[in-house]
Amino acid sequence: MIKVFLFMSLLLHSTLAQKASHPLAKKWMTLSGKRPLIIARGGFSGLFPESSGFANEMTVSASLRDVVLFCNLQLTKDGVGICLSDIRLDNSTTVSAIYPKGAKSYNVNGENLRGWFSLDFPAENLLNNVTLTQNIYSRPNLFDGQLPISTVEDVTGIRPPQFWLNVQYDSFYNQQKLSPAAYVEDALTRMHIDYLSSTEIGFLKAMNGKVNKMKTKLILQFQSKDKIEPTTRQKYGALLENLANIKSFASGILVPKDYILPVSPTGYLEAPTDLVVQAHKQGLEVYASGFANDFPTSYNYSYDPTNEYIHFVDNSQFSVDGVLTDFPPTASEAIGSPLIISNNGASGVYPGCTDLAYQQAVDDGADIIDCSVQMTKDGVAFCSSTADLAADTTAMMPFIDKQTTIPEIQSQMGVFSFSLTWSEIQTLKPQMVNPFGKNNIYRNPAAKNMGKFMTLNEFLEFAKAKAVSGVLINIENAAYLASKEGLDIVGAVTTALSNATLDKQSTQQVLIQSDDSSVLSKFKNVPTYQRVLQIKEKIGDAPKQPVEEIKKYADAVTISRSSVLKITDFFIVGTTNVVKELQAANISVYVQRLRNEYVSLAFDYFSDPIVEVATYTLSVGVDGLVTDFPATASKYLRSPCSFSDDTKGGPPYQIVPAEPGNLMGLLPKEVQPPSEAPSAPLDVADIVDPPLPPVASKVGSSPADGPKASHSGGFANVANMGVSLLAIIVFSLLSVGY
């Protein structure tokens, strides 16, 4: 029981620690453009014995949600696969004490080795009698002799997010009449292996036609440069001279980290090699091995292990596609944190979607700046929060005759962008939106009409010039624009991104967001784009079937705050499972829309927007925060108070997330407000949209020019004139002080 409590204590401490540190940038220069993978060698082997149940379970609980569990395959006498790095068991198990006469000598790839080998013991003897020990003596030995050896099935049985099987000694085992290839072939029928690697080219070539390359990637593992590769009899260092040949049988390489960033004999970093750049040119992914918190590293890292990871994943020249580490929580600290996504730029400071709002968002630390694309009558794509210009521009009065109602877009009347030409829109001024104006809470009145509108092309050039981590392009009303207005918004976005060359690079992320699955389908052929489904409905659950449907169209979703936390009378009373259910399916979750005004905050946040950011970051673990105030999210994520440190000299205060139900629980039950009915679960019908209609040719007037004539057309025209006159009268009265 004491062991269990100790484990849970460590688990809690590690989980909080890994979620607390945040990188300063997220510009991934990986081959895919996605975040580098964290690959846990034997699970959390920096703390627990390698590949033990504790090591693997801790890794899944305390690391990024797409963490990969890495198993070095060894075979027992009867062909059972177990997970241990060293082919000799005596340094990582109690085998020598249990079977003192079991030592033997073998020639392994030209090297004479003596010890206890798994192939000399039936699986039953090892699994029932032998336990694991920590194989690095400077690490804790409290767990030695407590945990059994793990089979490959044990590791995959905990359902890790991803699994990597490494075959180190194919030739040797074949000499002993055991076949790793036969074992792997059988394993592939029983379990999901995402990555299959080997130090031997012959093994990978043999497996090349036997694995589904869409499901399992083949990786060549390199050893030190002067070692001999068994198949070709070449030194591993020489194999790098022909990366194109490696590409013919593998999709990536796993190399010691000094292949990429050499360290001088005096302990300082030398210039990086061009290995990652050259491999990426060949279409090969590059994974780096040898990361551990307790190994001597370069003085350049100042004994901060996160600095080392950042050198490999976040520099101006390259990013490796993954890191193999004994300490996955530390790697998670360096690589993972929520994206800060602006909402119409820093729309809490300047009018949204203006040059000033976007510049402020960049200055405030937004990772992703956004453009909600609208179309003008003459086909110009520009950034504006909605198609209705009445709220966030001064369009109402000069173009009051353009007012109309379009039920497909909104219920109330508006002045729509596609009723005006770009030159007409340029005569307008932006207008600050005050979402809580009815509470007499206004945003930056001095800037209420400041800034200028930006076309989509100008926005993309701005984003490239400012070198932000990425852009989010939001597309709405595509079906209506195509069928009724003859405007191809999807084509306009595609062309603009192509002209900006953002479809041909992976330096800056491109997120395509829409509430229409058919729009997202139009971008499926650009692998570097992340497709984001916007779910506007409040949902209380994400069942398996609709989640699987989402995966057909999108890599991520944007959901409302009310779909994440249950709030009654401004008290947080619970949490839905929506985020967990989506993330379990490897779908990223962005939550919208965070605002600073205290009237938008639950009482549990103490009227402090930073506590809300902390709650979604630490307690909920979302992948992105969509906010009107990027500076607030950035302040929290970069703050030393966003993590706890009980050591002397640590931060004097920790920002603690809100705990659902804690504040409400202080009230007597008789005065607590009644529980609200649960929100409806997500349904397939909420996701799948009909195909987009073809772009119509505009002939004559359009709905934007006024209602279509009908048997009551005369009455409709009179009614519209009446509305216009009424609006003019109201404006005149306001002007004279009434």
Protein Blocks (a to p, Z undefined) as FASTA:
>chain_A
ZZmmmmmmmmmmmmmmmmmpccfbdcdfbfnopacddddehijmklmcghiaklmmmmmm
mmcfkbccdddddddfkopacddfblbfklmccklmmmmmlgccddeehiacddddfklp
cfklmmmmpccddfbfkbcfklgokaccddfklmmmnopabdcdddfblmmmmmnopafk
lmmmmmmmmpccfbdcdfbfklmmmmmmmccfklmccddddddfkbccfklopafklmmm
mmmlmmmmpcbdcddfklmmccdfkopacdddfklmmmmmnopacddehiafkbccdfkl
nopaklmmmmmmmcckbccfbdcdfblmlmmmmmgccddddeeijfklbcghiaklmmmm
mmnopabdcddddddfkopacddfbfblklmmcklmmmmmmgccdfklombdcddfklpc
fklmmmpccddddfklmnopaehkllmmgcjdddfklmmmmmmmnopabdcdddehklmm
mmmnopafklmmmmmmmmnopmmcckbccddddfbfklmmmmmmmmkbccddddfbdcfb
dcfklmmmmmmmpcbdcddfklmbcceehiafbdcfklmmmmmnopacddddddfblklp
cfkloopaklmmmmmmmmnopabdcdfblmlmmmmmmpcklpccfbghiafbdcddddeh
klmmmpcfklpccdddddddddfklmmccddddddddehjafkloccddfklmmmmmmmm
mmmmmmmmmmmmmmnoZZ
